[in-house]
Amino acid sequence: MNPDTFMRILSLVEEPPIFHNRGRFPQISPMVQLMVALRRLGTETGSGSAVISVAQLFGIGEGTVLLYTHRVVVALGALWGQVIKWHNRDE
């Protein structure tokens, strides 16, 4: 993925409330969460080995990789109707 595409996706997903909490410990930036999730989703390994390799690469826990991926997928899912368009007969 090129940097412009990454920044475009980031601009779409960084606002949803899933990336912002009012808890005692603030979340890491949506940019980092997106990087981790995209790396996991783009890794060509089977089963849990993608989670392990991404966790090792970023120096975070495997559960954190799963959490970040979940948040990004939820944020992208919320944009489904906004960014996915099906052609009609005329198009």
N, C-alpha and C positions, 0 to 999 in steps of 0.2 A: 504494500500500500504506500502510495507516495504521501509526503507530508501535507499537501493541500487537501487531499481526501480525508486524511486523519483529522485535520483541523475542522473540516466541514462536519464530519460525524460528531466530533467533540462539541461543536457549537450547537448541534441538535440535541445532544443527550445530557449536557451538563446542568441544565435547569431543573429537570424533574426532582420532586421532593425526595426520591429514593436516595439521592446523593447528599442530602442535607438533613442532619439531625440536630436536635437541641440537647443532646446528651452531654455528659461530662467529658467524653472523649470524642472530639470531632473526627469525621471521616477524613481519610487521605483524599487528595484532589481527584475529581472525576477524570482528569487526564491520565493519572497513574492507573486508576481502575480500568479505564478503557484500554490502555496499553496491555495490561495484564490479561484482560478478557480476550482481546483480539489475538494476542500471542497464543493463548490456550486454544481458541477456536481454530486458529490457523496451523496448529501443530499436527503433523502427520503421524502421530503415534496412536496406538490403540489403547483402549480402556483408560485406566487411571494414570498411565505413564505420562500423558500430556500434563496432567495436573502436577505430578512430581517434578517433571523437568522445568515447568514454568515457575514453580515455587522455588526451586534451586536457583534458577536464573535471576529472579528478582529478590531472592533472599527473604522470602516470606513463607508463612505456613501454607500447607495444602488447603486447609479450610478457608484461608483468606483468598486463595485463588478461586475457590468455589463461590465464595460470597461476592467477590468483585464481578465474576462472570454472571452471577444471578442478577446483580443490580444492573449491569449493562444490558442484559437480555430484556429485563423488565422495561428499562428506559427505551430501548429500541422498539419493543412491542407496543408501547404507548404511541409511537410515531407511525405505526403501520398504515393507518388510513391517510396520513399526511404525506407519506413518501412513496407508498406503493400504489400505483395507478394501473388499472387494466384498460386496455384499449377497447373502445366500443366499435361497432361495425363501420362507422364512418372513418375512424382513424386507421 
